């Protein structure tokens, strides 16, 4: 029985080394596959009888030894959507199951996990890796930008247009000259038409302007005009002296007069007050000097109102009155023109932004990192992806770089964790072991033949 046992054991060795050959071949073939995790081979001895006086030959069985937690080499790439994980964790991905009656992609209910981060945007706006797997993430609300962390879904960039945002607020920062304008000329309506300094030379008009947007993204021009407050009595030549520290601010939108307000300054050059008689509405809520205009531009609920912020009373954060020169420090607005989709960018925190040609961007989703109690026990699937097993434990979704999750490297791809030199060394050992087992088979066969020949 020992000769037959020896032959059977050797055949088991051949089978085991054949499995090792297969794993080595798989590793070498996928040495350039993004995110591939090598499979080593371990061997287990199975005994039939083993006592102090008797040992019957058993057999050897090869079993895979998964190496899912050993990282591969990370390489930089020009792909702005590529991501690599340094440390522990996996991307969550979905496999397509087909399309519905409207041609929309449907997905398999099974959750998959992968380290292959060579993502790109496909024709339907989804982010997929080189294996055709769809990247999942926490999706952001398109209006508020708040992430929905209750579930992960395939990330799709479907909005090709950035909707215009009507201007609501303007902020002005400027310095008005102190005492530089001595007299002014008025028209029949009492509006200042010309300004003069102490030498009688005409002073240029102070007229800052800015472009604003209505609800449809159409551009409109707002022009402001600063003029010193004239005195109540005219001079013999018909001019009017100016009142110290008091200015009139007039606004026009596309040439249409929107009214005037009176702005006063303290002796230290800071704002001291603001007033109006009706339209526009001037207020100093919480010390802020605000002017609200009804532009008359249509919106879905009425007409568009805009508010101009001149700064805080007693502070220098807005309009001031220092020295003898006019300076415009800034005149900004919060409206946004319409924009067309231009590109996607990713961040090291896993945030994915859609960029538009109007200079705006929008948060689309955040990519979480899935970690496992025993990642080496995950079940391999097609496309270098894995599924959960009882031994691996359930995944925990974390922000990149938190609670044991690896960090993200943008514009980078993780290669396989296969070392070609090491695989060739294993190949040589497997080859020699296989040859030795074949020698055991032929030797046992020769001995059996000699036993049979004893009958002659």
C-alpha positions as CSV (number, residue, x, y, z in Angstrom):
1,X,0.0,0.0,0.0
2,X,2.9,2.3,0.6
3,X,3.9,2.3,-3.1
4,X,0.4,3.3,-4.1
5,X,0.3,5.8,-1.3
6,X,3.6,7.3,-2.5
7,X,2.3,7.6,-6.0
8,X,-1.0,9.2,-4.8
9,X,0.9,11.6,-2.6
10,X,3.2,12.6,-5.5
11,X,0.2,13.1,-7.8
12,X,-1.3,15.3,-5.1
13,X,2.0,17.2,-5.2
14,X,1.7,17.6,-8.9
15,X,-1.8,19.0,-8.6
16,X,-0.8,21.3,-5.8
17,X,2.2,22.7,-7.8
18,X,-0.2,23.1,-10.8
19,X,-2.3,25.3,-8.7
20,X,0.8,27.3,-7.7
21,X,1.7,27.6,-11.4
22,X,-1.8,29.0,-12.1
23,X,-1.6,31.6,-9.4
24,X,1.9,32.7,-10.5
25,X,0.7,32.9,-14.1
26,X,-2.3,35.0,-13.0
27,X,0.0,37.3,-11.0
28,X,2.5,37.8,-13.9
29,X,-0.3,38.4,-16.4
30,X,-1.8,41.1,-14.2
31,X,1.4,42.7,-13.1
32,X,0.4,45.9,-15.1
33,X,-3.3,45.8,-14.1
34,X,-4.3,48.8,-12.0
35,X,-5.3,47.8,-8.5
36,X,-4.6,44.1,-9.0
37,X,-3.8,42.2,-5.8
38,X,-1.6,39.1,-6.1
39,X,-2.5,35.7,-5.0
40,X,0.2,33.6,-3.2
41,X,0.0,29.9,-2.7
42,X,0.2,28.0,0.6
43,X,0.2,24.3,1.0
44,X,-1.6,22.1,3.5
45,X,-0.7,18.5,4.5
46,X,-3.6,16.0,4.8
47,X,-2.9,12.8,6.7
48,X,-4.7,9.5,6.6
49,X,-3.0,7.7,9.5
50,X,-0.3,9.0,11.8
51,X,0.6,7.4,15.1
52,X,3.7,6.6,17.0
53,X,4.3,3.4,15.0
54,X,2.4,4.0,11.8
55,X,2.3,6.8,9.2
56,X,0.3,6.3,6.1
57,X,1.2,8.7,3.2
58,X,-1.4,11.5,2.9
59,X,-1.6,14.2,0.3
60,X,-0.9,17.9,-0.1
61,X,-3.5,20.5,-1.1
62,X,-2.8,24.0,-2.4
63,X,-4.9,26.9,-1.2
64,X,-4.8,30.6,-2.3
65,X,-3.3,33.1,0.1
66,X,-4.8,36.5,-0.8
67,X,-2.7,39.6,-0.3
68,X,-5.3,42.4,-0.5
69,X,-3.8,44.7,2.1
70,X,-0.3,45.0,0.6
71,X,-0.3,48.2,-1.6
72,X,1.0,48.5,-5.1
73,X,3.2,51.1,-6.6
74,X,1.5,54.6,-7.0
75,X,2.3,56.4,-10.2
76,X,1.4,60.0,-11.2
77,X,-0.7,60.5,-14.3
78,X,-2.2,63.4,-16.3
79,X,-5.7,62.0,-15.7
80,X,-7.3,64.6,-13.3
81,X,-9.9,62.0,-12.2
82,X,-7.5,59.3,-11.3
83,X,-7.2,58.5,-7.6
84,X,-5.0,56.2,-5.5
85,X,-5.4,55.1,-1.9
86,X,-2.3,55.1,0.3
87,X,-3.0,53.0,3.3
88,X,-5.9,50.8,4.0
89,X,-9.3,50.8,2.3
90,X,-11.1,50.4,-1.0
91,X,-13.2,52.4,-3.4
92,X,-16.9,51.4,-3.5
93,X,-18.0,50.5,-7.0
94,X,-21.0,49.2,-8.8
95,X,-21.3,46.7,-11.7
96,X,-23.8,47.6,-14.5
97,X,-26.7,45.2,-14.9
98,X,-28.2,46.6,-18.1
99,X,-30.5,49.4,-19.1
100,X,-34.1,50.3,-18.4
101,X,-36.8,51.1,-20.9
102,X,-35.5,54.7,-21.1
103,X,-31.9,53.6,-21.8
104,X,-30.7,54.5,-18.3
105,X,-28.0,52.3,-16.8
106,X,-29.2,49.9,-14.1
107,X,-26.9,48.4,-11.5
108,X,-26.5,45.0,-9.8
109,X,-27.6,45.1,-6.1
110,X,-24.3,43.6,-5.0
111,X,-21.7,45.9,-3.5
112,X,-18.2,45.7,-4.8
113,X,-14.9,47.2,-3.7
114,X,-11.8,48.0,-5.7
115,X,-8.4,49.6,-5.5
116,X,-8.4,50.4,-9.2
117,X,-8.6,54.2,-9.4
118,X,-8.0,54.9,-13.1
119,X,-11.4,56.7,-13.4
120,X,-12.7,58.7,-16.3
121,X,-16.1,60.1,-17.3
122,X,-18.1,58.0,-19.7
123,X,-20.7,59.0,-22.3
124,X,-23.4,59.0,-19.7
125,X,-21.5,61.2,-17.3
126,X,-20.6,58.4,-14.9
127,X,-17.1,57.9,-13.5
128,X,-15.8,54.4,-14.4
129,X,-12.5,52.7,-14.0
130,X,-10.6,50.7,-16.6
131,X,-12.6,47.6,-15.7
132,X,-15.9,49.3,-16.4
133,X,-16.9,49.6,-12.7
134,X,-18.9,52.6,-11.6
135,X,-17.4,54.7,-8.8
136,X,-19.8,55.2,-5.9
137,X,-19.9,58.2,-3.5
138,X,-21.9,60.3,-1.1
139,X,-23.9,62.5,-3.5
140,X,-24.3,66.2,-2.8
141,X,-27.6,68.1,-3.0
142,X,-27.4,70.2,-6.2
143,X,-28.8,73.2,-4.5
144,X,-27.4,73.2,-1.0
145,X,-24.2,71.1,-1.6
146,X,-24.9,69.1,1.5
147,X,-23.7,65.5,1.3
148,X,-26.2,62.6,1.7
149,X,-24.1,60.2,3.9
150,X,-27.0,57.7,4.3
151,X,-26.1,55.8,1.2
152,X,-23.6,55.6,-1.7
153,X,-24.6,55.8,-5.3
154,X,-22.9,55.8,-8.7
155,X,-21.4,59.3,-9.3
156,X,-22.9,61.0,-12.4
157,X,-22.3,64.5,-13.7
158,X,-25.4,65.2,-15.6
159,X,-25.7,69.0,-15.3
160,X,-24.0,70.5,-18.3
161,X,-25.2,74.1,-17.6
162,X,-24.6,76.2,-14.5
163,X,-27.9,78.2,-13.9
164,X,-27.5,81.9,-13.6
165,X,-27.8,83.5,-10.2
166,X,-29.4,87.0,-10.0
167,X,-27.4,89.6,-8.2
168,X,-28.6,90.3,-4.7
169,X,-25.8,92.1,-2.9
170,X,-23.1,94.6,-3.8
171,X,-20.2,95.8,-1.7
172,X,-18.4,99.1,-2.2
173,X,-15.0,100.1,-0.9
174,X,-13.8,103.6,-1.7
175,X,-12.2,106.7,-0.4
176,X,-13.9,110.1,-1.1
177,X,-11.8,113.3,-1.1
178,X,-11.9,115.6,1.9
179,X,-12.4,119.3,1.0
180,X,-11.1,118.9,-2.6
181,X,-14.4,119.9,-4.1
182,X,-15.3,123.4,-3.1
183,X,-18.2,124.4,-5.3
184,X,-20.7,122.7,-7.7
185,X,-23.1,123.7,-10.5
186,X,-26.7,122.5,-10.5
187,X,-29.3,122.0,-13.2
188,X,-32.9,123.1,-13.0
189,X,-33.8,120.0,-11.1
190,X,-31.1,120.5,-8.5
191,X,-28.8,117.8,-9.7
192,X,-25.1,118.4,-9.6
193,X,-23.7,118.8,-13.2
194,X,-20.1,120.0,-12.5
195,X,-17.7,120.1,-9.6
196,X,-14.8,122.6,-9.0
197,X,-11.8,122.7,-6.7
198,X,-10.5,125.8,-4.8
199,X,-8.7,127.1,-7.9
200,X,-11.9,126.9,-10.0
201,X,-10.7,123.9,-12.1
202,X,-13.3,121.3,-12.9
203,X,-13.1,118.1,-11.0
204,X,-13.8,114.8,-12.8
205,X,-17.0,113.0,-11.9
206,X,-16.8,110.2,-9.3
207,X,-18.8,107.4,-11.1
208,X,-17.9,103.8,-10.2
209,X,-19.8,101.2,-12.1
210,X,-20.3,97.4,-12.0
211,X,-22.0,94.7,-14.1
212,X,-24.9,92.8,-12.4
213,X,-27.0,89.9,-13.6
214,X,-30.7,89.3,-13.6
215,X,-32.5,86.0,-13.1
216,X,-31.9,84.9,-16.7
217,X,-28.2,85.8,-16.5
218,X,-28.5,88.9,-18.7
219,X,-25.9,91.6,-17.9
220,X,-26.9,95.1,-16.7
221,X,-24.8,98.1,-15.8
222,X,-25.1,99.8,-12.5
223,X,-23.5,103.3,-12.3
224,X,-23.1,105.1,-9.1
225,X,-22.4,108.8,-8.9
226,X,-20.9,110.5,-5.8
227,X,-21.5,114.3,-5.5
228,X,-20.9,116.6,-2.5
229,X,-24.1,117.9,-0.8
230,X,-24.6,121.6,-2.1
231,X,-25.5,124.3,0.3
232,X,-29.0,125.8,0.3
233,X,-27.9,129.3,-1.0
234,X,-26.3,130.0,-4.3
235,X,-23.2,132.1,-4.7
236,X,-23.3,135.3,-6.9
237,X,-21.9,133.4,-9.8
238,X,-24.6,130.8,-9.6
239,X,-22.5,128.1,-8.1
240,X,-23.1,126.4,-4.7
241,X,-20.6,125.8,-1.9
242,X,-20.4,122.2,-0.7
243,X,-21.5,121.0,2.7
244,X,-18.6,119.4,4.6
245,X,-18.7,115.6,5.3
246,X,-22.0,115.1,3.4
247,X,-22.4,113.4,0.0
248,X,-25.2,112.3,-2.3
249,X,-25.1,108.9,-3.9
250,X,-27.2,108.4,-7.0
251,X,-27.6,105.0,-8.8
252,X,-28.6,104.2,-12.4
253,X,-29.3,100.8,-13.9
254,X,-28.9,100.8,-17.7
255,X,-29.3,104.6,-17.6
256,X,-32.6,104.4,-15.6
257,X,-32.5,106.5,-12.4
258,X,-32.9,104.4,-9.2
259,X,-32.9,107.3,-6.8
260,X,-30.5,109.0,-4.3
261,X,-29.4,108.7,-0.7
262,X,-27.5,111.0,1.6
263,X,-24.3,109.7,3.2
264,X,-22.6,111.5,6.0
265,X,-19.1,111.1,7.5
266,X,-17.7,111.8,10.9
267,X,-14.7,114.1,11.5
268,X,-12.4,111.1,11.6
269,X,-13.4,110.2,8.0
270,X,-15.5,107.1,8.8
271,X,-19.2,106.6,8.0
272,X,-21.6,108.3,10.5
273,X,-25.0,107.8,8.8
274,X,-27.2,107.2,5.8
275,X,-30.7,108.5,4.9
276,X,-33.2,108.6,2.1
277,X,-36.6,109.9,1.5
278,X,-38.5,106.9,0.2
279,X,-36.9,105.1,-2.7
280,X,-34.3,103.6,-2.4
281,X,-34.5,102.4,1.2
282,X,-31.5,103.3,3.3
283,X,-30.8,101.7,6.6
284,X,-28.0,101.2,9.2
285,X,-29.0,97.8,10.6
286,X,-26.4,96.6,13.1
287,X,-24.2,99.5,12.1
288,X,-24.1,98.5,8.5
289,X,-24.9,101.2,5.9
290,X,-27.2,99.5,3.4
291,X,-29.1,100.7,0.4
292,X,-31.8,98.6,-1.1
293,X,-32.9,99.2,-4.7
294,X,-35.9,97.8,-6.6
295,X,-34.3,97.3,-10.0
296,X,-37.6,96.6,-11.8
297,X,-35.9,93.6,-13.5
298,X,-38.3,90.6,-13.6
299,X,-37.9,87.5,-11.5
300,X,-40.1,84.4,-11.0
301,X,-41.7,86.0,-7.9
302,X,-41.7,89.7,-8.7
303,X,-38.9,92.1,-9.4
304,X,-35.3,91.9,-8.5
305,X,-34.0,93.8,-5.5
306,X,-30.3,94.5,-4.8
307,X,-28.6,95.8,-1.7
308,X,-25.5,97.9,-1.6
309,X,-23.2,97.7,1.4
310,X,-21.2,100.8,2.1
311,X,-19.5,99.6,5.2
312,X,-20.0,99.9,9.0
313,X,-20.5,103.1,10.9
314,X,-17.3,104.2,12.7
315,X,-15.2,101.6,10.8
316,X,-12.9,101.8,7.7
317,X,-14.1,98.6,6.0
318,X,-16.2,100.3,3.4
319,X,-16.4,103.9,2.1
320,X,-14.2,106.4,3.9
321,X,-13.4,110.1,3.5
322,X,-9.6,110.6,3.9
323,X,-7.1,112.9,2.2
324,X,-7.9,114.7,-1.1
325,X,-8.0,111.9,-3.7
326,X,-10.7,109.6,-4.8
327,X,-9.8,105.8,-4.8
328,X,-12.1,102.9,-5.6
329,X,-10.9,100.0,-3.5
330,X,-13.5,97.6,-4.8
331,X,-17.1,97.2,-6.1
332,X,-18.2,93.6,-6.2
333,X,-21.5,91.7,-6.7
334,X,-22.7,88.2,-6.0
335,X,-24.5,87.4,-9.2
336,X,-23.4,84.7,-11.6
337,X,-23.8,84.4,-15.4
338,X,-24.8,81.1,-17.0
339,X,-22.0,78.7,-17.6
340,X,-21.3,75.5,-19.5
341,X,-19.6,72.4,-18.1
342,X,-15.8,72.4,-18.7
343,X,-14.1,69.8,-16.5
344,X,-14.1,67.8,-13.3
345,X,-11.5,68.0,-10.5
346,X,-10.9,65.8,-7.5
347,X,-9.4,66.7,-4.1
348,X,-7.4,64.8,-1.5
349,X,-10.5,64.8,0.7
350,X,-12.4,62.8,-2.0
351,X,-14.5,65.7,-3.1
352,X,-15.4,65.8,-6.8
353,X,-16.2,69.2,-8.3
354,X,-17.8,70.1,-11.7
355,X,-16.2,73.2,-13.1
356,X,-17.9,75.6,-15.5
357,X,-16.6,78.2,-17.9
358,X,-18.2,81.1,-15.8
359,X,-15.6,80.5,-13.1
360,X,-17.9,78.6,-10.8
361,X,-17.8,75.1,-9.5
362,X,-20.2,72.7,-7.8
363,X,-19.7,69.9,-5.4
364,X,-21.0,66.7,-7.0
365,X,-20.0,64.0,-4.5
366,X,-17.4,62.8,-2.0
367,X,-15.7,59.5,-2.4
368,X,-15.6,57.5,0.8
369,X,-13.0,54.9,1.7
370,X,-14.3,51.4,2.7
371,X,-12.3,49.6,5.4
372,X,-12.7,46.0,6.6
373,X,-11.7,44.1,9.8
374,X,-10.0,41.5,7.6
375,X,-9.6,42.8,4.1
376,X,-7.5,39.7,3.1
377,X,-10.6,37.6,3.4
378,X,-12.5,39.5,0.7
379,X,-13.8,37.4,-2.2
380,X,-12.1,38.2,-5.6
381,X,-14.3,39.1,-8.5
382,X,-13.9,40.1,-12.1
383,X,-12.2,43.5,-12.8
384,X,-9.9,43.4,-9.7
385,X,-12.9,44.0,-7.5
386,X,-13.9,42.2,-4.3
387,X,-17.1,41.3,-2.4
388,X,-17.8,40.9,1.3
389,X,-17.4,37.5,3.0
390,X,-18.2,36.4,6.5
391,X,-14.5,36.3,7.3
392,X,-13.8,39.8,6.0
393,X,-16.5,41.5,8.1
394,X,-18.7,44.3,7.0
395,X,-17.3,47.5,5.5
396,X,-17.1,50.8,7.3
397,X,-17.3,54.0,5.2
398,X,-15.0,56.8,6.2
399,X,-13.7,60.1,5.0
400,X,-10.3,59.7,3.5
401,X,-7.6,59.9,6.1
402,X,-9.9,59.4,9.1
403,X,-10.5,56.5,11.5
404,X,-7.9,54.2,9.9
405,X,-8.9,54.9,6.3
406,X,-6.1,55.5,3.8
407,X,-5.5,58.9,2.3
408,X,-6.2,59.8,-1.4
409,X,-3.7,60.9,-3.9
410,X,-5.1,62.7,-6.9
411,X,-3.9,62.4,-10.4
412,X,-2.4,59.0,-9.5
413,X,-3.0,55.3,-10.0
414,X,-2.1,52.4,-7.9
415,X,-0.5,49.6,-9.9
416,X,-0.6,45.9,-8.9
417,X,1.4,44.6,-5.9
418,X,3.1,41.9,-8.0
419,X,6.9,41.7,-7.9
420,X,8.0,40.1,-11.1
421,X,11.3,39.0,-9.7
422,X,9.6,37.4,-6.7
423,X,7.1,35.6,-9.0
424,X,9.9,34.2,-11.1
425,X,11.7,32.9,-8.0
426,X,8.5,31.2,-7.0
427,X,8.1,29.8,-10.5
428,X,11.6,28.2,-10.3
429,X,10.8,26.6,-6.9
430,X,7.4,25.3,-8.2
431,X,9.0,24.0,-11.3
432,X,11.7,22.1,-9.3
433,X,9.1,20.8,-6.9
434,X,6.8,19.6,-9.8
435,X,9.8,17.8,-11.4
436,X,10.6,16.1,-8.1
437,X,7.0,14.9,-7.8
438,X,7.1,13.5,-11.3
439,X,10.3,11.6,-10.3
440,X,8.4,10.2,-7.4
441,X,5.6,9.0,-9.7
442,X,8.0,7.3,-12.2
443,X,10.1,5.7,-9.4
444,X,6.9,4.3,-7.7
445,X,5.8,3.0,-11.1
446,X,9.2,1.3,-11.6
447,X,9.0,-0.4,-8.2
448,X,5.4,-1.6,-8.9
449,X,6.6,-2.9,-12.2
450,X,9.4,-4.8,-10.5
451,X,6.9,-6.2,-8.0
452,X,4.7,-7.5,-10.8
453,X,7.7,-9.0,-12.6
454,X,8.4,-11.2,-9.5
455,X,5.8,-13.6,-10.7
456,X,7.7,-14.6,-13.8
